[in-house]
C-alpha cells in the first residue's frame, strides 16, 4: 500500500476517535513514515531469508530419497537397513542351520520296493534306524556316474573333523543306479555328518546323515542276550554266586568298529537265588564280544578292582564318554 495513502487513512481514523482534537503535525507525520519504513525493511529481510532456508530443506529431503549413482553412471536404489538379528538366550547370535540330514525316499524298482537317502548322483541304502556314535553301519552306495570305477569316501562333521572312510571298487548296477558298492561306515561323534564321494580326487556327490548318541536298537538286541547268557554261567570271577542267578543289565555304551567285534560297557547287578551263598554283585563291567566264524561270544570280561585302585581301574576300563554316563547315573 502507498505510504501517503496509508497516512491519510490513519489521520481519518484518528479524527473519529479521542484523537480528533489532536493536531497532526508535520513531525508526527514523519515519525509515522519512519516507522512504516523500518517495518517494511524487516519484512523484506525475512522474505529474503525464508527462500534459501526452504531451498536447503528441499535439497536435504531429495538427497535422502534420491537413488545413489555409482562412478560408472548406474543408479542404485537406496538399500534399506536390515534389522539386527535376534539373540538367543544368553546373548548368542542365532545361526542358521546349513547342514541337515538328506531326505529318505520310498520307491519301487522292477516291482521291488526299496528306500534310499540322498539324491542322484550319490545315494545310500541303509537301515532305517540310522547311524549311532562309534557303531558301524552297513551301507550300500548307489552311483549314477558310469565313468567312476574306484571311489573314495570322506566324512566331515559339522565341527570340522575330517575322517577317511576308505577306498572302494565300484560294481555294476543295483536297483535304478548305474553302479554301486557296499561299505561299513563308523562315525565317532553325534551330530550331522557329510559323507562325500570322490572319483579321481574330484567331487562326485554327497549325502548328509545324522549320527545319534547312545546304542543302536540292533546292537542292543544283539549284545544283551549274549552278555546275560555269559553272566549266568561264568565261574572264574562269579563262581561264589552259584548256578542259579538273577541278572540285570544296564547298557552304558557299545563300540562296534567293525562287524566282527563289539566292546560293551554296562552296569550289572547279579543276585544269587541260593540263600546259602553270597548275596550278589552290583558293579560296572566291560565285555569284548567277537565273531568266531559261527556265532558271537564274550571273549573278555573285566570288573574294576577293589579299594584304592577302584577309580584308577575304571579309567583303564572305560572310555571318557562311558565314564561320564557312569558318574551321572
C-alpha positions as CSV (number, residue, x, y, z in Angstrom):
1,X,0.0,0.0,0.0
2,X,1.3,3.6,-0.8
3,X,2.6,5.3,2.3
4,X,0.9,8.6,1.7
5,X,-2.5,6.9,1.3
6,X,-1.9,4.8,4.4
7,X,-1.0,8.0,6.4
8,X,-4.2,9.8,5.2
9,X,-6.3,6.8,6.3
10,X,-4.6,6.9,9.6
11,X,-5.5,10.6,10.1
12,X,-9.1,9.9,9.2
13,X,-9.4,7.0,11.8
14,X,-7.7,9.2,14.4
15,X,-10.2,12.0,13.8
16,X,-13.1,9.6,14.5
17,X,-11.6,8.8,18.0
18,X,-10.4,10.6,21.0
19,X,-7.6,12.0,18.9
20,X,-9.9,14.2,16.8
21,X,-8.8,17.3,18.8
22,X,-5.1,16.5,18.4
23,X,-3.3,18.5,15.8
24,X,-1.3,16.0,13.5
25,X,2.0,18.0,12.9
26,X,4.5,17.5,10.1
27,X,7.0,16.0,12.6
28,X,4.4,13.4,13.8
29,X,3.8,12.5,10.1
30,X,7.5,12.0,9.5
31,X,7.7,9.7,12.6
32,X,4.9,7.6,11.2
33,X,6.6,7.3,7.9
34,X,9.9,6.3,9.5
35,X,8.2,3.5,11.5
36,X,6.5,2.2,8.4
37,X,9.8,2.2,6.5
38,X,11.5,0.2,9.3
39,X,8.7,-2.4,9.3
40,X,8.9,-2.8,5.6
41,X,12.7,-3.4,5.7
42,X,12.2,-6.1,8.4
43,X,9.6,-8.0,6.3
44,X,11.7,-7.8,3.2
45,X,14.7,-9.2,5.1
46,X,12.6,-12.1,6.4
47,X,11.3,-13.0,3.0
48,X,14.9,-12.9,1.6
49,X,16.0,-15.5,4.3
50,X,12.9,-17.7,4.0
51,X,13.7,-18.6,0.4
52,X,17.2,-20.1,0.9
53,X,16.1,-21.9,4.1
54,X,13.2,-23.5,2.3
55,X,15.5,-24.4,-0.6
56,X,18.0,-26.0,1.8
57,X,15.3,-28.2,3.4
58,X,14.1,-29.4,0.0
59,X,17.7,-30.4,-1.0
60,X,18.1,-32.4,2.2
61,X,14.9,-34.3,1.5
62,X,15.9,-35.0,-2.1
63,X,19.4,-36.2,-1.0
64,X,17.9,-38.7,1.4
65,X,15.5,-40.2,-1.1
66,X,17.3,-39.8,-4.5
67,X,18.9,-43.0,-5.9
68,X,22.6,-43.4,-5.4
69,X,24.7,-43.0,-8.5
70,X,27.8,-45.2,-8.8
71,X,31.0,-43.9,-10.6
72,X,30.0,-45.9,-13.7
73,X,26.9,-43.8,-14.0
74,X,24.4,-46.5,-12.9
75,X,21.8,-45.6,-10.4
76,X,21.2,-47.8,-7.4
77,X,18.2,-47.6,-5.1
78,X,18.9,-46.8,-1.5
79,X,19.4,-50.1,0.4
80,X,17.2,-50.4,3.4
81,X,19.0,-51.1,6.7
82,X,18.3,-54.7,7.9
83,X,17.2,-55.1,11.5
84,X,19.7,-56.5,13.9
85,X,19.5,-60.4,14.2
86,X,17.7,-61.8,17.2
87,X,19.7,-63.1,20.1
88,X,19.3,-66.4,21.6
89,X,19.1,-66.7,25.5
90,X,22.4,-65.7,26.8
91,X,23.2,-63.2,24.1
92,X,24.4,-65.6,21.4
93,X,23.5,-64.7,17.8
94,X,21.1,-67.1,16.2
95,X,23.0,-69.0,13.5
96,X,21.1,-70.5,10.5
97,X,21.2,-74.3,10.2
98,X,23.2,-75.0,7.0
99,X,23.6,-78.8,7.4
100,X,20.6,-81.1,7.8
101,X,20.0,-84.8,7.0
102,X,19.3,-85.7,3.4
103,X,15.7,-86.9,2.8
104,X,14.7,-90.5,2.7
105,X,12.7,-91.6,-0.4
106,X,10.5,-94.7,-0.7
107,X,10.2,-96.0,-4.2
108,X,9.8,-99.2,-6.3
109,X,12.1,-100.6,-9.0
110,X,11.3,-103.7,-11.1
111,X,8.4,-104.4,-8.7
112,X,10.8,-104.4,-5.7
113,X,10.3,-101.7,-3.1
114,X,13.3,-100.0,-1.5
115,X,14.2,-96.8,0.1
116,X,17.3,-94.6,-0.2
117,X,18.8,-91.5,1.4
118,X,20.1,-88.5,-0.7
119,X,19.8,-87.6,-4.3
120,X,21.5,-88.6,-7.6
121,X,24.3,-89.0,-8.5
122,X,25.1,-90.3,-4.9
123,X,22.6,-92.1,-2.7
124,X,22.8,-94.6,0.1
125,X,20.7,-97.6,1.2
126,X,20.9,-98.4,4.9
127,X,19.0,-99.5,8.0
128,X,16.2,-97.0,8.8
129,X,17.3,-96.8,12.4
130,X,20.2,-94.8,11.1
131,X,23.7,-94.1,12.4
132,X,24.8,-94.3,16.1
133,X,28.1,-93.0,17.5
134,X,31.0,-95.4,17.3
135,X,28.9,-98.2,15.8
136,X,29.4,-99.5,12.3
137,X,26.5,-99.1,9.9
138,X,26.2,-101.3,6.8
139,X,25.7,-99.0,3.8
140,X,25.1,-99.7,0.1
141,X,26.1,-96.8,-2.1
142,X,24.1,-96.1,-5.4
143,X,26.1,-94.2,-8.0
144,X,25.0,-92.6,-11.3
145,X,28.4,-91.9,-12.8
146,X,29.3,-94.6,-15.3
147,X,32.9,-93.4,-15.6
148,X,33.7,-94.0,-12.0
149,X,35.4,-97.4,-11.3
150,X,37.1,-96.5,-8.0
151,X,35.9,-94.0,-5.4
152,X,37.0,-92.6,-2.0
153,X,34.6,-91.8,0.8
154,X,35.4,-89.0,3.3
155,X,33.3,-87.9,6.3
156,X,33.1,-84.4,7.6
157,X,31.5,-83.4,10.9
158,X,29.7,-80.1,11.4
159,X,32.5,-79.3,13.9
160,X,35.1,-79.6,11.1
161,X,36.5,-83.0,11.8
162,X,37.7,-84.9,8.7
163,X,37.6,-88.7,8.6
164,X,38.8,-91.0,5.8
165,X,36.3,-93.8,5.4
166,X,38.0,-95.9,2.8
167,X,38.5,-96.6,-0.9
168,X,36.2,-98.9,-2.8
169,X,35.8,-100.5,-6.2
170,X,32.5,-99.7,-8.0
171,X,30.5,-102.7,-9.1
172,X,27.6,-102.9,-11.6
173,X,24.0,-101.7,-11.5
174,X,21.8,-102.1,-8.4
175,X,18.2,-101.0,-8.4
176,X,18.0,-98.0,-10.6
177,X,21.6,-96.9,-10.2
178,X,24.4,-97.4,-12.8
179,X,26.8,-98.6,-10.2
180,X,27.1,-99.5,-6.5
181,X,29.5,-100.6,-3.8
182,X,29.0,-101.9,-0.2
183,X,30.7,-100.4,2.9
184,X,30.7,-100.4,6.6
185,X,30.7,-96.8,8.0
186,X,31.6,-95.9,11.6
187,X,31.3,-92.3,12.7
188,X,32.7,-91.5,16.1
189,X,30.6,-88.5,17.3
190,X,26.9,-87.5,17.4
191,X,25.7,-84.7,15.1
192,X,25.3,-84.0,11.4
193,X,28.0,-85.6,9.1
194,X,28.6,-85.0,5.4
195,X,29.6,-88.2,3.5
196,X,31.4,-87.1,0.4
197,X,32.3,-89.4,-2.5
198,X,35.4,-88.6,-4.6
199,X,36.3,-90.1,-8.0
200,X,39.8,-89.4,-9.2
201,X,40.1,-86.8,-6.5
202,X,37.1,-84.9,-7.7
203,X,33.8,-84.4,-6.0
204,X,31.2,-86.8,-7.3
205,X,28.4,-86.3,-4.7
206,X,27.5,-86.2,-1.0
207,X,24.9,-87.4,1.5
208,X,24.2,-85.8,4.9
209,X,23.3,-88.1,7.8
210,X,22.5,-87.7,11.4
211,X,24.6,-89.6,14.0
212,X,22.7,-90.3,17.2
213,X,24.1,-90.7,20.7
214,X,23.6,-93.9,22.6
215,X,23.2,-97.5,21.5
216,X,21.5,-98.6,18.3
217,X,18.5,-100.9,18.6
218,X,20.3,-103.5,16.5
219,X,23.3,-103.6,18.8
220,X,21.1,-103.5,21.9
221,X,19.1,-106.5,20.8
222,X,22.3,-108.4,19.9
223,X,24.6,-107.9,22.9
224,X,22.2,-108.1,25.8
225,X,21.3,-111.8,25.4
226,X,24.9,-112.7,24.8
227,X,26.1,-111.0,28.0
228,X,23.2,-112.4,30.0
229,X,24.0,-116.0,29.0
230,X,27.6,-115.4,29.8
231,X,27.0,-114.0,33.3
232,X,24.5,-116.7,34.2
233,X,27.3,-119.3,33.7
234,X,30.6,-117.5,34.3
235,X,32.6,-119.3,37.1
236,X,36.1,-117.9,37.4
237,X,35.0,-114.5,38.9
238,X,31.4,-115.1,39.8
239,X,31.5,-118.7,41.0
240,X,30.6,-117.7,44.5
241,X,27.1,-116.8,43.3
242,X,26.1,-120.3,42.5
243,X,24.5,-121.6,39.4
244,X,21.1,-120.0,39.9
245,X,21.4,-116.3,39.3
246,X,19.2,-113.3,38.5
247,X,21.0,-110.9,36.1
248,X,20.0,-107.3,35.4
249,X,21.9,-105.4,32.7
250,X,22.0,-101.6,32.2
251,X,23.9,-100.8,29.0
252,X,26.1,-97.7,29.1
253,X,27.8,-97.9,25.7
254,X,28.7,-100.0,22.7
255,X,31.7,-99.6,20.4
256,X,31.4,-101.5,17.1
257,X,34.3,-100.5,14.9
258,X,33.7,-103.4,12.6
259,X,31.2,-106.2,12.0
260,X,33.2,-108.9,13.9
261,X,33.8,-107.1,17.2
262,X,31.8,-105.3,19.9
263,X,33.1,-103.6,23.1
264,X,30.2,-103.4,25.5
265,X,30.1,-101.3,28.8
266,X,27.4,-101.9,31.3
267,X,26.3,-101.7,34.9
268,X,25.4,-105.2,36.0
269,X,23.5,-106.5,39.0
270,X,23.7,-110.2,39.8
271,X,21.8,-111.8,42.6
272,X,22.2,-115.3,43.8
273,X,19.0,-117.2,44.3
274,X,20.7,-119.6,46.7
275,X,20.4,-118.1,50.3
276,X,23.4,-120.0,51.5
277,X,25.8,-118.2,49.1
278,X,27.0,-114.6,48.6
279,X,24.1,-112.2,48.2
280,X,25.2,-110.7,44.9
281,X,27.3,-108.2,42.9
282,X,26.4,-104.7,41.6
283,X,29.2,-103.1,39.6
284,X,30.3,-101.7,36.2
285,X,31.7,-104.2,33.8
286,X,33.3,-104.3,30.4
287,X,32.9,-107.0,27.8
288,X,34.5,-107.8,24.5
289,X,32.3,-109.8,22.0
290,X,33.8,-111.3,18.9
291,X,32.6,-113.4,16.0
292,X,34.3,-116.8,15.8
293,X,33.0,-117.7,12.4
294,X,29.8,-119.3,13.6
295,X,28.5,-117.0,16.4
296,X,29.2,-114.0,18.6
297,X,30.6,-114.8,22.1
298,X,32.1,-113.0,25.1
299,X,35.8,-113.4,24.8
300,X,36.9,-110.9,27.5
301,X,35.3,-109.7,30.8
302,X,36.5,-107.1,33.2
303,X,35.5,-105.7,36.6
304,X,37.0,-102.8,38.5
305,X,39.5,-103.6,41.3
306,X,38.6,-103.1,44.9
307,X,39.8,-100.5,47.4
308,X,42.0,-97.6,46.5
309,X,42.6,-99.0,43.0
310,X,38.9,-98.7,42.1
311,X,39.0,-95.3,40.4
312,X,42.2,-95.9,38.5
313,X,40.9,-99.3,37.2
314,X,37.7,-97.5,36.0
315,X,39.9,-95.1,34.0
316,X,41.6,-98.0,32.3
317,X,38.4,-100.0,31.6
318,X,36.1,-97.3,30.2
319,X,36.3,-94.6,27.6
320,X,35.6,-91.0,28.7
321,X,32.1,-90.9,27.3
322,X,31.1,-94.0,29.3
323,X,32.8,-92.7,32.4
324,X,30.6,-89.5,32.2
325,X,27.5,-91.7,31.9
326,X,28.7,-93.8,34.7
327,X,29.1,-90.9,37.1
328,X,25.8,-89.3,36.1
329,X,23.6,-92.4,36.6
